[in-house]
Amino acid sequence: MEPTASHALAGTPGSGNRRVRIGQLWLDALTMAEAIERIGALVRAGAGGSVFTPNVDHVVTAEDDGAFRSAYAEASLSLADGQALVWAMRLLGTPVPEKVSGSDLVWPLMQHAGAARWRVYLLGGAPGSAELAAARLERELGVVVAGVDAPRVAVEGDTGERGILERVRRADAQLVVVGLGAPKQERFIQRSLPHLGPAVALGLGASIDFLAGRVRRAPRWVSRGGLEWLFRLSQEPRRLAHRYLVKDPRFLAIVARTARQPAADREGRRPWLADATDRAPSPRAGTAP
């Protein structure tokens, strides 16, 4: 059965966007521009929400991590992060239109946030990254950065989270960009949503470090060719070798299992606001330098 996100927005009968399933996770079949429009609808609704960008590793993690699955089941949006995931969905006959990775999404989304004067809170990244990213966003895009934080957050949560959430609330943020890495950021966001008021929280991995210029992005041709994992492995072999070389090959078995499931169980729709039509900047034209 398709999960119903607790923060999905009610739409008119028959409205909504297509959703497709792989393993234990559902993906929203959206383009980059459509994803930014939907995030804009969440911000305007003022009811909060969560946005995740699942990749191959997330699909594998969801097999055994019930709390991680629960966070995804309640997400407002789940966007395909990674060319391998796009290819897998095409192979399964339930394609998504394009890759919408967190690192690709963050710049055009921040362009939109700057133009709309949304209040943005940056939470996560390496020490000092949030401050560097904030300065760049304010300088280059005119983003209203309401606050920054680089906390140490436990996967299962701890008493220190209360102070973090209080700072976000006091900042009156509308978007909270969370860069704590998976599965920590997804669990943190799910726990935090009831306490964040109207803020929409986005789990965007290393995006704060990318914005700060502390982590190099893969060249565009590498990303399009599905080799970004190899580029990242070459940069951080100690941290990523087990994930990419030992854990994630299990993804192939998950794709095969999904292919054996009835097509009707692998596709659905998510209700949405009928007026979710923010005009978003072109993600290609708005690519960060």
C-alpha positions in Angstrom: 0.0 0.0 0.0 1.2 3.5 -0.8 2.0 5.6 2.3 0.2 8.9 2.7 2.5 11.7 3.8 1.3 13.5 6.9 2.3 16.9 5.4 0.9 16.4 1.9 -1.4 19.2 0.8 -5.0 18.5 -0.1 -5.8 19.1 -3.8 -8.7 19.0 -6.1 -10.1 15.6 -7.1 -7.8 13.9 -9.6 -5.0 16.5 -9.0 -1.6 15.4 -7.8 1.8 14.3 -9.0 2.8 10.8 -10.0 4.7 8.6 -7.5 6.6 5.5 -8.1 8.1 2.9 -5.8 11.4 1.2 -5.5 12.1 -1.2 -2.7 10.6 0.3 0.5 10.6 3.9 -0.8 8.3 6.1 -2.9 9.6 8.8 -5.3 7.8 11.8 -6.6 8.2 11.8 -10.4 9.0 15.5 -10.8 11.4 17.7 -12.8 13.6 20.2 -11.0 11.3 23.1 -11.8 8.3 21.1 -10.6 10.0 20.2 -7.4 10.7 23.9 -6.7 7.1 24.8 -7.4 5.9 22.1 -4.9 8.3 23.4 -2.2 6.9 26.9 -2.9 3.4 25.5 -2.3 4.5 24.0 1.0 6.1 27.3 2.1 2.9 29.3 1.2 0.7 26.9 3.0 2.5 27.5 6.2 1.9 24.0 7.5 5.5 22.8 7.5 6.7 19.7 5.8 9.8 17.6 4.9 11.6 17.2 1.6 14.1 14.3 1.1 16.3 13.3 -1.8 16.8 9.5 -1.8 19.7 8.0 -3.6 20.9 4.4 -4.0 22.2 4.3 -0.5 18.9 5.5 1.0 17.1 2.7 -0.9 19.4 0.1 0.6 19.3 1.7 4.1 15.5 1.7 4.1 15.5 -2.1 3.8 16.6 -2.6 7.4 16.0 0.8 9.2 12.4 1.1 10.3 12.8 4.6 11.6 14.3 5.7 8.3 11.4 4.2 6.4 9.0 6.0 8.7 10.6 9.3 8.0 10.2 8.8 4.3 6.7 7.6 4.6 5.7 10.9 6.2 7.8 13.1 3.8 6.0 15.8 1.8 8.4 15.2 -1.2 10.8 12.5 -2.1 13.0 13.4 -5.1 15.3 11.0 -7.1 18.9 11.8 -6.3 21.3 10.0 -8.6 21.5 8.9 -12.2 21.6 5.3 -11.1 18.1 5.7 -9.5 16.8 7.4 -12.7 18.1 4.5 -14.8 16.6 1.9 -12.4 13.2 3.5 -12.5 13.3 3.6 -16.3 14.3 -0.1 -16.3 11.3 -0.9 -14.0 8.9 0.8 -16.5 8.0 3.5 -13.9 10.3 6.4 -15.0 11.0 9.6 -13.2 11.7 12.6 -15.5 15.1 13.5 -14.3 17.6 13.5 -11.4 16.8 16.0 -8.8 19.7 15.7 -6.4 20.0 17.8 -3.2 23.3 19.3 -4.4 21.6 20.3 -7.8 18.4 21.5 -6.1 19.9 23.8 -3.5 21.2 26.6 -5.7 18.0 27.2 -7.9 15.9 26.8 -4.8 18.0 29.4 -3.0 17.6 31.7 -6.1 13.8 31.3 -5.7 14.1 31.9 -1.9 16.0 35.1 -2.4 13.5 36.4 -4.9 10.6 35.5 -2.7 12.3 36.8 0.5 11.8 33.5 2.3 13.7 33.3 5.6 16.2 30.4 5.4 18.0 28.6 8.3 21.1 26.6 7.6 21.6 23.6 9.9 24.6 21.3 9.6 27.7 20.9 7.5 31.3 20.9 8.9 32.2 23.5 11.5 32.2 26.9 9.9 30.5 25.7 6.6 27.1 27.1 7.5 28.5 30.6 8.1 30.5 30.5 4.8 27.4 29.3 2.9 25.2 32.0 4.5 27.6 34.7 3.5 27.7 33.5 -0.1 23.9 33.1 -0.3 23.4 36.6 1.1 26.0 38.1 -1.2 25.2 36.4 -4.5 21.5 35.7 -4.3 20.1 38.1 -1.7 18.8 35.2 0.5 17.5 36.2 3.9 19.5 33.9 6.1 17.6 33.8 9.4 20.2 31.7 11.3 23.0 29.1 11.1 23.9 26.2 13.3 26.4 23.3 13.0 25.2 21.1 15.8 26.2 17.6 16.8 23.0 15.6 16.6 22.7 11.9 17.7 20.9 9.5 15.3 18.4 8.6 18.0 18.1 12.2 19.3 19.3 13.8 22.6 18.5 16.6 25.0 20.6 19.1 23.0 18.0 19.1 20.2 15.7 21.2 22.3 18.0 24.2 22.1 18.5 23.7 18.3 14.7 23.7 17.7 14.2 26.8 19.9 16.8 28.7 17.9 15.1 27.8 14.6 11.7 28.8 16.0 13.0 32.1 17.3 14.5 32.8 13.8 11.0 32.5 12.3 12.4 30.4 9.4 10.3 29.3 6.5 12.9 26.9 5.0 15.4 24.9 7.1 18.2 23.3 5.0 19.5 20.4 7.1 22.9 18.9 6.2 23.6 16.2 8.7 23.9 13.2 6.3 21.7 10.1 6.1 20.0 8.6 8.0 20.6 11.2 10.8 19.1 14.1 9.0 15.9 12.3 8.0 15.3 11.0 11.5 16.1 14.4 13.0 13.7 16.1 10.6 10.9 13.7 11.4 11.4 14.2 15.2 11.6 18.0 14.8 8.7 18.8 12.5 6.1 19.1 15.3 8.3 21.7 16.9 9.3 23.7 13.8 6.0 25.5 13.2 5.5 26.5 9.6 9.1 25.8 8.5 9.7 23.3 5.6 12.7 21.2 6.4 14.9 19.8 3.6 17.4 17.0 4.1 20.1 18.0 1.6 23.2 16.1 2.8 26.5 17.8 1.8 24.8 20.8 0.2 25.9 23.2 2.9 29.5 22.2 2.5 29.1 22.5 -1.3 27.7 26.0 -0.9 30.6 26.9 1.4 33.1 25.7 -1.2 34.6 23.2 1.1 33.6 20.1 -0.9 34.1 19.9 -4.6 31.2 19.0 -6.9 31.7 16.3 -9.5 32.0 17.7 -13.1 28.7 17.8 -14.8 29.7 15.2 -17.4 30.6 12.8 -14.5 27.3 13.4 -12.8 25.3 12.8 -16.1 27.3 9.6 -16.7 26.3 8.2 -13.4 29.8 8.3 -12.0 29.4 10.8 -9.2 29.8 8.0 -6.7 33.2 7.2 -8.1 34.2 10.9 -8.0 33.1 11.2 -4.3 34.8 7.9 -3.5 38.1 9.3 -4.8 37.7 12.3 -2.6 36.7 10.5 0.6 37.8 6.9 0.4 37.9 6.2 4.1 34.4 7.4 4.7 32.7 6.1 1.6 34.5 2.8 0.6 32.2 0.6 2.7 29.1 2.4 1.5 29.8 2.2 -2.2 31.8 -1.1 -2.5 30.2 -3.3 0.2 26.7 -2.0 1.2 25.2 -0.4 -2.0 25.7 -3.3 -4.5 22.6 -4.8 -2.7 20.6 -2.2 -4.7 20.7 -4.6 -7.7 18.8 -7.2 -5.8 16.2 -4.6 -4.6 15.6 -3.5 -8.2 15.1 -7.2 -9.2 12.7 -7.8 -6.4 10.7 -4.6 -7.2 10.5 -5.7 -10.8 8.6 -8.8 -9.7 5.9 -6.8 -7.9 2.6 -6.0 -9.7 2.9 -2.7 -11.6 -0.3 -1.4 -9.9 1.6 -1.7 -6.5 4.5 0.4 -7.8 2.7 3.5 -9.0 0.3 6.1 -7.4 -0.4 9.7 -7.0 0.1 12.3 -4.2 -2.6 15.0 -3.6 -1.4 18.6 -3.9 -2.7 22.1 -3.8 -4.4 23.1 -7.1 -2.5 26.4 -7.1 1.0 25.1 -6.6 2.3 27.2 -9.5 5.2 29.3 -8.3 7.3 30.2 -11.3 10.7 28.8 -10.5 14.0 29.8 -12.2 15.4 27.4 -14.7 17.7 25.0 -12.9 20.1 25.0 -15.8 20.2 28.7 -16.2 20.5 29.1 -12.5 23.4 26.7 -12.0 26.0 27.9 -9.4 29.4 28.8 -10.7 
